[in-house]
Amino acid sequence: MTQLTVEIIKQQLTNAWVAATWNQFLEVAGETSAQKSKCYYYNGQMRIEIMPVGPDHASDNGIIYLGINLFCTLKSIAYKGFINCSYRKPELREAQPDISYYLGAEIQAAPSGSSVVNLNQFSSPSLVIEISDTTLADDKGEKRLLYEEMEVQEYWVVDVQKSEIIAFEILKNGGSRRILTSQVLPNLAISVLEEALEISHQPDQSQVTAWLLNKFQS
């Protein structure tokens, strides 16, 4: 790939999908890896997103991670969670969800190490979550298709502006369907975490933890 082609691709990468070969993706993603960016590749296209730094996105990311960890702990569900972990199916696709989990028996297949997770060697996570502040349309659209092909079991999109969680179960025969209760976290109503997001708008977030503990224990 010529330097001119690299520069053209970079100029087009403003949170947009751009046609690229796998090798072009690896080169551009490698050059931007130290710039706090998230890298995606799907269907012959790449997308490089500048990682959000705003407090609303960061707060919602923390509340969702806290809520799931509390739920799993109190319900004795084995879990291993990751923040901004990259998953790669060489030559085909790559994703870096904000939050991802291996749950239950799936933790036996959870990856370790310091490199990108190779999905030829490890299974996909049970649950992936994108926290959406400025990327909502893409998270509900193209990335949903990407995670369907990654064969995760469940995919959530957290709408930061509305404190809403749009949850999908990935179907074994292809596609996905909207759900209101998690299938991988049994009996966890999505609305509980949405309410926790609303409560988190208060200055003291200890109220959120206390509320979740009471909710999950009752």
Secondary structure, DSSP 8 states (H G I E B T S, - for coil): --HHHHHHHHHH-SSS-EE--HHHHHHHHHHHTTSSEEEEEETTEEEEEE----HHHHHHHHHHHHHHHHHHHHTT--EEEEES--EEETTTEEE--SEEEEEGGGGGG---SSS-EETTTS---SEEEEEESS-HHHHHTHHHHHHHHHT-SEEEEEETTTTEEEEEEE-TTS-EEEESB-TTTTT-BHHHHHHHHHHTTSS-THHHHHHHHHHHH-
